[in-house]
């Protein structure tokens, strides 16, 4: 009977989760539909009209004005501001539709339907994966969940730091704001929307990569460079898109296959692939999705793909309406993950330079046109995030030289497949021309001439050997070049922060190579189709060899999610539901009851007192799960965000005195100093503070909620 009831409860939970996931998808569908006219204006030359990116534009164009007016204290954050700008967005797109009805002619309905279904399937797939281990606990989930919950309780921006009031959050929080807005729009509890946000980010990563790379190859087939005239270009686009989608959303590196062959599958520990080079971090999207920290670099994936889509559209159409939207998206990306702004400004600048060089003209004209376009986009991005930037204290403290370098073999394990792809593309583009040239002039003669004194001969030979590359190939080469720059940079330099000694370059490598992985994934799908469909008939043998190597490498990278998901999610065997804090009902029911009561009964952001403990532990659990600020949360994280341990160190001792002091006056003075209105006393407090004085809180206030093992005091 108990087993039957348990099964029945699981089925009911699955039905409820299904309906909530469908509702979550519905909001994105509506946002996408509202933004279709603007998207078709910006990305209308894409074969799919940029359909999937309409959802991302919708997120940004609702969240940004809500944030802006909240930042300058004109309109408080909440349902009213969100629905106001949703209505404005609808009105603007309706106006675009009335002015440009022709953009809706010949819509590829089947392709758009395919992308929508693919998006929905990806969303439901990862929602199910998360539902087998939904706990918002471990690693840095408390930090990310606390940001979302704090934003949900805020009126104006920047939101209050839930771990060091009354200071604001000094971190990249725009992606967490988008999560909070979606939580409000759907009415779903944040303990569930946290996991649904991870699911939709996976969907954006997969389908966004598919769309972008498909449009790369389709842009090539539409151009005059397509000498072969493919019978089925859409098939080539699908091949490109799916290769990139699987690599970007699910791919790992060669560490997995090498380790498994050498040591056996049973010993493999999936985080090792992201920490293979000692004292560094080199993560990639599937690892992020699995461990499920809702960090800025993950929240920024849809914005990154949109930036690249806008650049590709500008690259192929020169549509100047794209530039201000590109600048705005770059600004929002900065507020979501600040490290990405210089990276994608660099790509933008190179794209503008390449376009102007392609148009011809002298060096001065090319440089002038490039700088004008670049600074126009740059200034818009700066103006867009100016309120954030003015309130944000930089964590980075300059650039320094790296003192420890990665062994070559370790770099090859991580980047061997991208190296193969890059060299293949270079050989594909330039190899035949170079070989034919060297056949006419012996290699010895060519080398001798190169080192000769006749500069004119050198120039002529270089021009003759260097072929004119296809237009879209240039865009992909830019992605590859920047990818390798991002890999090489942390081998030479690092951005200084609080991480010292052996870990000095860990954060720099992490943030840079994460973007390299995405760029390589997008380029790889394009390169596969270029070689598959455009390599000459004379190269059939080498094409087969190449595809054998590619297939082995591609399969090796896709082994990683098998180990990762099975390990972290216990083989997807037990369905636990999407509620990320329900684990507390059995692991710590006292805390669970107090958290639920506080979420329901305490409005705003009064200060609470709870135990202080190390990062990545269960400490600061009340503030993280409610968004109600505590005197001090994770001290080392505050050290990172503030650049100094002074305040965190001082508060650590004062929190201990508030719990343990025999001096009632001292306790009262400290509670008043931090404006503490509520005090939590649970198992963690009793473990941390052995001489806890409950009587003090009883004298200064009263118990307003008793969760059994955890009590909540209201201070008078």
Secondary structure as UniProt FT lines:
FT   HELIX           2..34
FT   HELIX           36..43
FT   TURN            44..45
FT   TURN            47..52
FT   HELIX           53..71
FT   TURN            72..73
FT   HELIX           79..99
FT   HELIX           101..104
FT   TURN            105..106
FT   HELIX           109..131
FT   TURN            139..140
FT   HELIX           141..152
FT   TURN            162..163
FT   TURN            165..166
FT   HELIX           174..186
FT   HELIX           190..222
FT   TURN            224..225
FT   HELIX           233..250
FT   HELIX           255..263
FT   HELIX           265..267
FT   HELIX           270..274
FT   TURN            278..279
FT   HELIX           285..291
FT   HELIX           296..299
FT   HELIX           301..317
FT   HELIX           321..336
FT   HELIX           339..359
FT   HELIX           363..384
FT   HELIX           386..391
FT   STRAND          399..401
FT   HELIX           408..426
FT   HELIX           427..431
FT   HELIX           432..440
FT   HELIX           443..450
FT   HELIX           455..465
FT   HELIX           471..492
FT   STRAND          493..495
FT   HELIX           501..503
FT   TURN            504..505
FT   HELIX           506..534
FT   HELIX           537..539
FT   HELIX           540..557
FT   TURN            558..559
FT   HELIX           560..568
FT   HELIX           570..572
FT   TURN            580..583
FT   HELIX           584..587
FT   HELIX           589..601
FT   STRAND          607..609
FT   TURN            615..616
FT   TURN            619..620
FT   HELIX           621..626
FT   HELIX           635..642
FT   HELIX           646..660
FT   HELIX           664..673
FT   TURN            674..675
FT   STRAND          676..681
FT   HELIX           683..688
FT   TURN            690..691
FT   HELIX           694..700
FT   STRAND          701..706
FT   STRAND          711..715
//
